[in-house]
Amino acid sequence: CDRIIFLQNGSIIADDTPAFLARSVDVSRVTLLINVKYETFSVREQEIAEFLQGLQAKGMKYEEIEIEAPTLEDYFLKISKK
């Protein structure tokens, strides 16, 4: 779809493209493979580099990394908490 409208109690609370709504969420999921176990962290996008430097400073090493940008589902979860 080209546009999405969210309603709350009969009022429009959001009306935009799926991509724009998803980009309004500033938390990404960072998944790391640490000691043969996948760990997922929610990190504000602008703090990912600092987060990874903090792990390195603590001597933690990871074998793989995946950074997943926010999705429309993340936007829905964000607004449904309000």
Secondary structure as the mmCIF struct_conf table of DSSP 4:
data_model
#
loop_
_struct_conf.conf_type_id
_struct_conf.id
_struct_conf.beg_label_comp_id
_struct_conf.beg_label_asym_id
_struct_conf.beg_label_seq_id
_struct_conf.end_label_comp_id
_struct_conf.end_label_asym_id
_struct_conf.end_label_seq_id
STRN STRN1 ILE A 4 GLN A 8
TURN_TY1_P TURN_TY1_P1 ASN A 9 GLY A 10
STRN STRN2 SER A 11 ASP A 16
HELX_RH_AL_P HELX_RH_AL_P1 PRO A 18 ARG A 23
TURN_TY1_P TURN_TY1_P2 SER A 24 SER A 24
STRN STRN3 VAL A 27 ILE A 34
TURN_TY1_P TURN_TY1_P3 ASN A 35 VAL A 36
STRN STRN4 LYS A 37 ARG A 44
HELX_RH_3T_P HELX_RH_3T_P1 GLU A 45 GLU A 47
HELX_RH_AL_P HELX_RH_AL_P2 ILE A 48 ALA A 57
TURN_TY1_P TURN_TY1_P4 LYS A 58 GLY A 59
BEND BEND1 GLU A 63 GLU A 63
STRN STRN5 GLU A 64 GLU A 68
HELX_RH_AL_P HELX_RH_AL_P3 LEU A 72 SER A 80
TURN_TY1_P TURN_TY1_P5 LYS A 81 LYS A 81
#
